[in-house]
Amino acid sequence: MAKTTGGDLLTRCACFDLRKATRAVSRLYDDCLRPLGLNITQYSLLRVIEPEQISVSALSRAMVMDRTSITRALVPLERDGLIRSRAGSDKRTRIVSLTKRGAKLLAKARPRWDEAQKTFLNLIGDERWTVMRGLLRDATRLVRQRRPADGEAARRRAKREKRYTPDGTHPLHRRERGARYAYGSN
């Protein structure tokens, strides 16, 4: 029986192939947007934010990214004055919207995005893209709707519980100044 190598595993790994394709396609779009100081992730964020203000949570769901990654990705956009954020009706909620500067940059970026899109479609073909887009959207929907295995749910619950000290308080919510608390101890 032949031994399975790391290379053999990668040739069968769906995630590896999807990430490779994503990096190659992202590079194509990034190259077109780079002269404007944008990458495809930033452009996509601006496009999702553009029509109206949106909460960070809704943006996270639309982009299929976790809130931490969205928050990190928004920092340079806000720093550069392309978006603004404010507290929502619930202080835990953040609302982001496009600024005039952001709208102007987005208008300049659209033709460059169109160029990247046209190049991609010329390379892959409209019919293949239509089939691929349907498959990718189905895969995204199916993976997002999956129910975590019991073991995975238990691991997440245990991780959440470790965030609190034995007396049930979160270490970052302690009132004592200068006190340092490790997760799971006081």
MODELLER restraints for C-alpha pairs under 7 A, 6 or more apart:
rsr = mdl.restraints
at = mdl.atoms
rsr.add(forms.Gaussian(group=physical.xy_distance, feature=features.Distance(at['CA:10:A'], at['CA:16:A']), mean=6.39, stdev=0.5))
rsr.add(forms.Gaussian(group=physical.xy_distance, feature=features.Distance(at['CA:26:A'], at['CA:40:A']), mean=6.47, stdev=0.5))
rsr.add(forms.Gaussian(group=physical.xy_distance, feature=features.Distance(at['CA:28:A'], at['CA:116:A']), mean=6.41, stdev=0.5))
rsr.add(forms.Gaussian(group=physical.xy_distance, feature=features.Distance(at['CA:29:A'], at['CA:40:A']), mean=5.92, stdev=0.5))
rsr.add(forms.Gaussian(group=physical.xy_distance, feature=features.Distance(at['CA:29:A'], at['CA:113:A']), mean=6.68, stdev=0.5))
rsr.add(forms.Gaussian(group=physical.xy_distance, feature=features.Distance(at['CA:29:A'], at['CA:116:A']), mean=5.24, stdev=0.5))
rsr.add(forms.Gaussian(group=physical.xy_distance, feature=features.Distance(at['CA:30:A'], at['CA:39:A']), mean=4.77, stdev=0.5))
rsr.add(forms.Gaussian(group=physical.xy_distance, feature=features.Distance(at['CA:30:A'], at['CA:40:A']), mean=5.46, stdev=0.5))
rsr.add(forms.Gaussian(group=physical.xy_distance, feature=features.Distance(at['CA:32:A'], at['CA:112:A']), mean=5.56, stdev=0.5))
rsr.add(forms.Gaussian(group=physical.xy_distance, feature=features.Distance(at['CA:32:A'], at['CA:113:A']), mean=6.77, stdev=0.5))
rsr.add(forms.Gaussian(group=physical.xy_distance, feature=features.Distance(at['CA:32:A'], at['CA:116:A']), mean=6.13, stdev=0.5))
rsr.add(forms.Gaussian(group=physical.xy_distance, feature=features.Distance(at['CA:33:A'], at['CA:39:A']), mean=5.85, stdev=0.5))
rsr.add(forms.Gaussian(group=physical.xy_distance, feature=features.Distance(at['CA:33:A'], at['CA:109:A']), mean=6.60, stdev=0.5))
rsr.add(forms.Gaussian(group=physical.xy_distance, feature=features.Distance(at['CA:33:A'], at['CA:112:A']), mean=6.00, stdev=0.5))
rsr.add(forms.Gaussian(group=physical.xy_distance, feature=features.Distance(at['CA:33:A'], at['CA:113:A']), mean=6.82, stdev=0.5))
rsr.add(forms.Gaussian(group=physical.xy_distance, feature=features.Distance(at['CA:49:A'], at['CA:97:A']), mean=5.95, stdev=0.5))
rsr.add(forms.Gaussian(group=physical.xy_distance, feature=features.Distance(at['CA:49:A'], at['CA:98:A']), mean=6.35, stdev=0.5))
rsr.add(forms.Gaussian(group=physical.xy_distance, feature=features.Distance(at['CA:50:A'], at['CA:98:A']), mean=5.78, stdev=0.5))
rsr.add(forms.Gaussian(group=physical.xy_distance, feature=features.Distance(at['CA:52:A'], at['CA:97:A']), mean=6.54, stdev=0.5))
rsr.add(forms.Gaussian(group=physical.xy_distance, feature=features.Distance(at['CA:53:A'], at['CA:95:A']), mean=6.43, stdev=0.5))
rsr.add(forms.Gaussian(group=physical.xy_distance, feature=features.Distance(at['CA:53:A'], at['CA:96:A']), mean=5.52, stdev=0.5))
rsr.add(forms.Gaussian(group=physical.xy_distance, feature=features.Distance(at['CA:53:A'], at['CA:97:A']), mean=4.38, stdev=0.5))
rsr.add(forms.Gaussian(group=physical.xy_distance, feature=features.Distance(at['CA:54:A'], at['CA:95:A']), mean=5.46, stdev=0.5))
rsr.add(forms.Gaussian(group=physical.xy_distance, feature=features.Distance(at['CA:54:A'], at['CA:96:A']), mean=5.51, stdev=0.5))
rsr.add(forms.Gaussian(group=physical.xy_distance, feature=features.Distance(at['CA:54:A'], at['CA:97:A']), mean=6.58, stdev=0.5))
rsr.add(forms.Gaussian(group=physical.xy_distance, feature=features.Distance(at['CA:55:A'], at['CA:93:A']), mean=6.77, stdev=0.5))
rsr.add(forms.Gaussian(group=physical.xy_distance, feature=features.Distance(at['CA:55:A'], at['CA:94:A']), mean=5.57, stdev=0.5))
rsr.add(forms.Gaussian(group=physical.xy_distance, feature=features.Distance(at['CA:55:A'], at['CA:95:A']), mean=4.24, stdev=0.5))
rsr.add(forms.Gaussian(group=physical.xy_distance, feature=features.Distance(at['CA:55:A'], at['CA:96:A']), mean=6.10, stdev=0.5))
rsr.add(forms.Gaussian(group=physical.xy_distance, feature=features.Distance(at['CA:56:A'], at['CA:67:A']), mean=6.96, stdev=0.5))
rsr.add(forms.Gaussian(group=physical.xy_distance, feature=features.Distance(at['CA:56:A'], at['CA:94:A']), mean=5.71, stdev=0.5))
rsr.add(forms.Gaussian(group=physical.xy_distance, feature=features.Distance(at['CA:56:A'], at['CA:95:A']), mean=6.11, stdev=0.5))
rsr.add(forms.Gaussian(group=physical.xy_distance, feature=features.Distance(at['CA:56:A'], at['CA:96:A']), mean=6.82, stdev=0.5))
rsr.add(forms.Gaussian(group=physical.xy_distance, feature=features.Distance(at['CA:57:A'], at['CA:67:A']), mean=6.54, stdev=0.5))
rsr.add(forms.Gaussian(group=physical.xy_distance, feature=features.Distance(at['CA:60:A'], at['CA:66:A']), mean=5.84, stdev=0.5))
rsr.add(forms.Gaussian(group=physical.xy_distance, feature=features.Distance(at['CA:60:A'], at['CA:67:A']), mean=5.65, stdev=0.5))
rsr.add(forms.Gaussian(group=physical.xy_distance, feature=features.Distance(at['CA:60:A'], at['CA:70:A']), mean=6.16, stdev=0.5))
rsr.add(forms.Gaussian(group=physical.xy_distance, feature=features.Distance(at['CA:77:A'], at['CA:83:A']), mean=5.86, stdev=0.5))
rsr.add(forms.Gaussian(group=physical.xy_distance, feature=features.Distance(at['CA:78:A'], at['CA:84:A']), mean=5.73, stdev=0.5))
rsr.add(forms.Gaussian(group=physical.xy_distance, feature=features.Distance(at['CA:81:A'], at['CA:99:A']), mean=6.91, stdev=0.5))
rsr.add(forms.Gaussian(group=physical.xy_distance, feature=features.Distance(at['CA:81:A'], at['CA:101:A']), mean=6.64, stdev=0.5))
rsr.add(forms.Gaussian(group=physical.xy_distance, feature=features.Distance(at['CA:81:A'], at['CA:102:A']), mean=6.96, stdev=0.5))
rsr.add(forms.Gaussian(group=physical.xy_distance, feature=features.Distance(at['CA:82:A'], at['CA:98:A']), mean=6.12, stdev=0.5))
rsr.add(forms.Gaussian(group=physical.xy_distance, feature=features.Distance(at['CA:82:A'], at['CA:99:A']), mean=5.40, stdev=0.5))
rsr.add(forms.Gaussian(group=physical.xy_distance, feature=features.Distance(at['CA:82:A'], at['CA:101:A']), mean=5.50, stdev=0.5))
rsr.add(forms.Gaussian(group=physical.xy_distance, feature=features.Distance(at['CA:82:A'], at['CA:102:A']), mean=3.78, stdev=0.5))
rsr.add(forms.Gaussian(group=physical.xy_distance, feature=features.Distance(at['CA:83:A'], at['CA:96:A']), mean=6.59, stdev=0.5))
rsr.add(forms.Gaussian(group=physical.xy_distance, feature=features.Distance(at['CA:83:A'], at['CA:97:A']), mean=5.48, stdev=0.5))
rsr.add(forms.Gaussian(group=physical.xy_distance, feature=features.Distance(at['CA:83:A'], at['CA:98:A']), mean=4.41, stdev=0.5))
rsr.add(forms.Gaussian(group=physical.xy_distance, feature=features.Distance(at['CA:83:A'], at['CA:99:A']), mean=5.08, stdev=0.5))
rsr.add(forms.Gaussian(group=physical.xy_distance, feature=features.Distance(at['CA:83:A'], at['CA:102:A']), mean=6.16, stdev=0.5))
rsr.add(forms.Gaussian(group=physical.xy_distance, feature=features.Distance(at['CA:84:A'], at['CA:96:A']), mean=5.60, stdev=0.5))
rsr.add(forms.Gaussian(group=physical.xy_distance, feature=features.Distance(at['CA:84:A'], at['CA:97:A']), mean=5.54, stdev=0.5))
rsr.add(forms.Gaussian(group=physical.xy_distance, feature=features.Distance(at['CA:84:A'], at['CA:98:A']), mean=6.46, stdev=0.5))
rsr.add(forms.Gaussian(group=physical.xy_distance, feature=features.Distance(at['CA:84:A'], at['CA:99:A']), mean=6.50, stdev=0.5))
rsr.add(forms.Gaussian(group=physical.xy_distance, feature=features.Distance(at['CA:85:A'], at['CA:94:A']), mean=6.46, stdev=0.5))
rsr.add(forms.Gaussian(group=physical.xy_distance, feature=features.Distance(at['CA:85:A'], at['CA:95:A']), mean=5.41, stdev=0.5))
rsr.add(forms.Gaussian(group=physical.xy_distance, feature=features.Distance(at['CA:85:A'], at['CA:96:A']), mean=4.30, stdev=0.5))
rsr.add(forms.Gaussian(group=physical.xy_distance, feature=features.Distance(at['CA:85:A'], at['CA:97:A']), mean=6.50, stdev=0.5))
rsr.add(forms.Gaussian(group=physical.xy_distance, feature=features.Distance(at['CA:86:A'], at['CA:94:A']), mean=5.68, stdev=0.5))
rsr.add(forms.Gaussian(group=physical.xy_distance, feature=features.Distance(at['CA:86:A'], at['CA:95:A']), mean=5.35, stdev=0.5))
rsr.add(forms.Gaussian(group=physical.xy_distance, feature=features.Distance(at['CA:86:A'], at['CA:96:A']), mean=6.61, stdev=0.5))
rsr.add(forms.Gaussian(group=physical.xy_distance, feature=features.Distance(at['CA:87:A'], at['CA:93:A']), mean=5.87, stdev=0.5))
rsr.add(forms.Gaussian(group=physical.xy_distance, feature=features.Distance(at['CA:87:A'], at['CA:94:A']), mean=4.72, stdev=0.5))
rsr.add(forms.Gaussian(group=physical.xy_distance, feature=features.Distance(at['CA:87:A'], at['CA:95:A']), mean=6.06, stdev=0.5))
rsr.add(forms.Gaussian(group=physical.xy_distance, feature=features.Distance(at['CA:88:A'], at['CA:94:A']), mean=5.36, stdev=0.5))
rsr.add(forms.Gaussian(group=physical.xy_distance, feature=features.Distance(at['CA:88:A'], at['CA:95:A']), mean=5.70, stdev=0.5))
rsr.add(forms.Gaussian(group=physical.xy_distance, feature=features.Distance(at['CA:121:A'], at['CA:129:A']), mean=6.99, stdev=0.5))
rsr.add(forms.Gaussian(group=physical.xy_distance, feature=features.Distance(at['CA:162:A'], at['CA:183:A']), mean=6.29, stdev=0.5))
rsr.add(forms.Gaussian(group=physical.xy_distance, feature=features.Distance(at['CA:162:A'], at['CA:184:A']), mean=5.15, stdev=0.5))
rsr.add(forms.Gaussian(group=physical.xy_distance, feature=features.Distance(at['CA:163:A'], at['CA:170:A']), mean=6.47, stdev=0.5))
rsr.add(forms.Gaussian(group=physical.xy_distance, feature=features.Distance(at['CA:163:A'], at['CA:183:A']), mean=5.24, stdev=0.5))
rsr.add(forms.Gaussian(group=physical.xy_distance, feature=features.Distance(at['CA:163:A'], at['CA:184:A']), mean=6.08, stdev=0.5))
rsr.add(forms.Gaussian(group=physical.xy_distance, feature=features.Distance(at['CA:164:A'], at['CA:170:A']), mean=4.59, stdev=0.5))
rsr.add(forms.Gaussian(group=physical.xy_distance, feature=features.Distance(at['CA:164:A'], at['CA:171:A']), mean=6.49, stdev=0.5))
rsr.add(forms.Gaussian(group=physical.xy_distance, feature=features.Distance(at['CA:164:A'], at['CA:183:A']), mean=6.29, stdev=0.5))
rsr.add(forms.Gaussian(group=physical.xy_distance, feature=features.Distance(at['CA:164:A'], at['CA:184:A']), mean=5.73, stdev=0.5))
rsr.add(forms.Gaussian(group=physical.xy_distance, feature=features.Distance(at['CA:165:A'], at['CA:171:A']), mean=6.48, stdev=0.5))
rsr.add(forms.Gaussian(group=physical.xy_distance, feature=features.Distance(at['CA:165:A'], at['CA:183:A']), mean=6.41, stdev=0.5))
rsr.add(forms.Gaussian(group=physical.xy_distance, feature=features.Distance(at['CA:165:A'], at['CA:184:A']), mean=4.77, stdev=0.5))
rsr.add(forms.Gaussian(group=physical.xy_distance, feature=features.Distance(at['CA:165:A'], at['CA:185:A']), mean=5.21, stdev=0.5))
rsr.add(forms.Gaussian(group=physical.xy_distance, feature=features.Distance(at['CA:165:A'], at['CA:186:A']), mean=6.03, stdev=0.5))
rsr.add(forms.Gaussian(group=physical.xy_distance, feature=features.Distance(at['CA:166:A'], at['CA:184:A']), mean=6.62, stdev=0.5))
rsr.add(forms.Gaussian(group=physical.xy_distance, feature=features.Distance(at['CA:166:A'], at['CA:185:A']), mean=6.49, stdev=0.5))
rsr.add(forms.Gaussian(group=physical.xy_distance, feature=features.Distance(at['CA:171:A'], at['CA:181:A']), mean=5.63, stdev=0.5))
rsr.add(forms.Gaussian(group=physical.xy_distance, feature=features.Distance(at['CA:171:A'], at['CA:183:A']), mean=6.73, stdev=0.5))
